[in-house]
Amino acid sequence: MTYTTRDIQARLAALSYDPGPIDGLDGPKTKAAIAEALKARNVKRVEELFHRSGLHRIILHWTAGADGLIELERQHYHIIIDRSGRTHAGALKPEANANCLDGRYAAHTRALNTGSIGVALDAMSGAIESPFDPGKYPITQVQVQALAETVADLCETYQIPVSPYSVLTHAEVQPTLGVKQRSKWDIAWLPDMTEPENPVDVGNKLRSLIATAGL
């Protein structure tokens, strides 16, 4: 499995080794963090810092859909959670995104699909960011709880730390990992909020729920 410098930096940060900015540049701080991680974990190759599946990141979305799954949603996400909290498998297993070169993968995040599991809340059809309107199909609290439990299980299965660098919302991808997206604001609003908030703050709330669900 081949990992980009950005992937390696994010993995190091998720494992609590400081590679410097997540910028895709293999600078001295990144090299030092790699050396520190290899020594601390008693492994010889960078690849050994990752799970054997090649999966190392979970990206959280909403589908911008109404009630009822459609095939397009199943093609784009590995796991979809409906507004009643029921979990549905996508058309492809997460392992399909370990290597996207064959073209058969769930395309859920621009330029960041390889190694990334896509989990989506089926909700928010017709939602407007500003002035905020959640539409007729807002995220539900039971849906959020199911998301936390589902992602906690995935983190355990694929040895993914619950970190901003490895479990993050689509809206956090650009500010945290430096990969440009197209004005995505999922997930910047939760049922206990009156309006969208800073994506990283919302991501922190979700990660706290995920960490608790994993105990």
Salt bridges, closest charged atoms under 4 A:
ASP7 OD2 - HIS56 NE2 3.95
ASP7 OD1 - ARG57 NH2 2.90
ASP18 OD2 - LYS29 NZ 3.28
ASP26 OD2 - LYS31 NZ 3.27
GLU47 OE1 - ARG45 NH1 3.50
ASP67 OD1 - ARG83 NE 2.76
GLU71 OE1 - ARG74 NH1 2.97
ASP82 OD2 - ARG86 NE 3.09
ASP82 OD2 - HIS88 NE2 2.84
GLU172 OE2 - ARG207 NH2 2.89
ASP186 OD2 - HIS61 ND1 3.70
ASP186 OD1 - HIS170 ND1 3.70
GLU197 OE1 - LYS205 NZ 3.48
